[in-house]
Amino acid sequence: MTNSDRVHWYQENWQTLQQEIERIRQLLERHIAGESEGEASANIWENSALARLVEKFYLSPFEKDILLLCAGIEIDPALLSLCDRLAGNSSQKLPTLSLALSVFPEARWSVLSPQSALQHWQLIEFAPGSTLTQTPMRIDKRILCYLLGETAWDEQLAGIVQFPVLTGEIGALPPSQSAIAEGLMAIWDRPSDRLPLVQLCGTDFNTKSQIVTFVCETLGLNLATMSATVLPLDPRELHHLRKRWEREAILSDRVLWLHCDVVPTDDLPRNTAISRFVENLDTPLILSVRDRLHLQERAIASLDIPDLSYEEQKNLWETHLGSTEQALNGSIDRLVTQFNLNSRDIRAACWQLDPQKEVTLERQLWNFCRTQARPRLEDLAQRIESRAAWDDLIVPDREKKILQAIATQVSQRATVYEQWGFAPQERRGLGIAALFAGASGTGKTMAAGVLARELNLDLYRIDLSTVVSKYVGETEKNLSRIFAAAETGGAILLFDEADALFGKRSEVKSSHDRYANIEVSYLLQRMEAYRGLAILTTNLKSAIDRAFLRRLRFIVNFPFPKAEQRREIWRRIFPSQTPTKGLKFELLGNLSSAGTGGNIRNIALNAAFLAADAGESVQMKHILEATKRECQKLEVTLTDREIRGWV
């Protein structure tokens, strides 16, 4: 509707409302004069707000006249004096049902019912009165604004429901998302007395937002959003909120988009409130959920939000980069292979490019992409910053070559999978899973940090206490969220002491065993689908299920360091700025009781504190004292042969 059309409608609407209020005034005057009611009024302009309101709420002629009487009092004060004369009571400032029943034609006692349109939809407010028919009436402010054609929202929804303004410019969706939008519109296009509920399932909230906006703009519907966290838990308050929302939705042709993503599945009161609210709702509703919501009494259509395909992501990168793409020397393939971004994040990555920075455009994009998963992963895992390089990692040559092969496969995935066509049609199995096996302190976590630094990717350690749940199905959900969040930023996942979660699948002797096996089976499937690098560490390789081992691309054993390796670790353990004096690295290599890299670091750190407290450089006497403390902590015996010649 153009501006001139709006002005014309506004004028026509005001004229129609005035004509109807004038008719009400004439009815009041005739009743006062004792005259007959006269002829019926002409038909209302069908495009007026009044006509729409009558149609939307199925108002009877009597209910319409009551509404006009209350609206007229707000617009024309002369009607109020007429009501006073009819009431014969100067203290009565507002009309009553008794007055309406006596004045208006087609009066019906059904208006007293709470199920009548006026009361059910709270179009009229009733003040306390001595009797039902003597109750003063006034029109609801939102309804008056609607009749006047003024933009307004229900004040009782303030702070609960948001009303975003759609631009009217429909942006094109990628093919996979367009198919979801078309499916949603097809569901609503089916003839039905009650529109089915629709839920968009998945972790990518921004993509769901784009789809919902696209559907509303295409169908010419207005949008409102509400978080499930604000739903009242009291059933009466919840019922009142639902009715107020339904009235608003009917008035403004709105779709409600209810955000349930942040509600934990174990929050029973909140999930009960969600179910009560949506099961009885009679207006269009789209649910945004991570995991599917199941209702007892009402069908719900579920649409899973897929990740953008490789081709879709690449096309978006090329579109938003424009001519800048040529300066990237074909690095888009690496970005798409490593990271799994939605259209909004890809657009944002391109917008933040700054050719004036010393950092290359490719590195700017890479750093932006890898940080996108951080907000979602920080609550699920611990990010590990590592400064260790290949030279700092003291492991046998065979193991180091395997680690370098892992880095090579991660960095060359774009070439092999996409350019050389090795990517499977189903896009599964593109990730790399590796097992690091060895005793504590042998360098497993350091090796993961070296890989993260080499590949310029974030490394996250998974806290199993936040993953494993006693509730059936919760462990799988937690794992799903971790993997989904990690894929966005291409993060490396480190499942420390993984045998605690991924142990041997047991023989089924109880329901507990069966569900434990389901968790392991789910993990096997999710590992195959994960597009990034997942590293599992274990102190007990034999505890890992053989079926799980078959799905690992790399297995790296971290043996207890030999004397030569221990000497090399000692030579590198002290930072260059640490003052040292007379350290005997050849003799330090003989220490085997506490000879892992982790033990050596503990000893070196404690020795440094001892030296600092004494105001001296780090010497062999400090290392000896720290070694004794470390062995005492480990409950191992320190032999004379190991420390012979130290001091």
Salt bridges, closest charged atoms under 4 A:
GLU20 OE1 - ARG23 NH2 2.97
GLU20 OE1 - LYS64 NZ 3.96
GLU22 OE2 - ARG25 NH2 2.33
GLU29 OE2 - ARG25 NH1 2.25
ASP65 OD1 - ARG23 NH2 2.66
ASP140 OD1 - ARG244 NH2 3.75
ASP140 OD2 - ARG247 NH2 3.00
ASP154 OD2 - ARG244 NE 2.86
ASP154 OD2 - ARG247 NH2 3.16
GLU155 OE2 - LYS141 NZ 3.06
GLU246 OE2 - ARG242 NH1 3.47
GLU246 OE1 - LYS243 NZ 3.00
GLU248 OE1 - ARG142 NE 2.95
ASP253 OD1 - LYS56 NZ 3.18
ASP261 OD2 - LYS208 NZ 2.70
ASP282 OD1 - ARG194 NE 2.84
ASP291 OD2 - ARG481 NH2 3.09
ASP304 OD2 - ARG292 NH2 2.70
ASP333 OD1 - LYS314 NZ 3.16
ASP345 OD1 - ARG344 NH2 3.19
GLU362 OE2 - ARG334 NH1 3.10
GLU378 OE2 - ARG383 NE 3.25
GLU385 OE2 - ARG383 NH1 2.50
GLU399 OE2 - ARG398 NH2 2.89
GLU418 OE2 - ARG427 NH2 2.66
ASP458 OD1 - ARG370 NH1 3.55
ASP458 OD2 - ARG374 NE 2.74
GLU474 OE2 - LYS477 NZ 3.69
GLU487 OE1 - ARG526 NH2 3.76
ASP496 OD2 - ARG461 NE 3.44
GLU528 OE2 - ARG551 NE 3.29
ASP545 OD1 - ARG505 NH2 3.46
GLU568 OE1 - ARG571 NH1 3.75
GLU568 OE2 - ARG572 NE 2.98
GLU586 OE1 - ARG567 NE 3.24
GLU586 OE2 - ARG571 NH2 2.84
GLU616 OE1 - LYS621 NZ 3.26
GLU616 OE1 - HIS622 NE2 2.95
GLU625 OE2 - ARG629 NE 3.50
GLU630 OE2 - LYS633 NZ 3.15
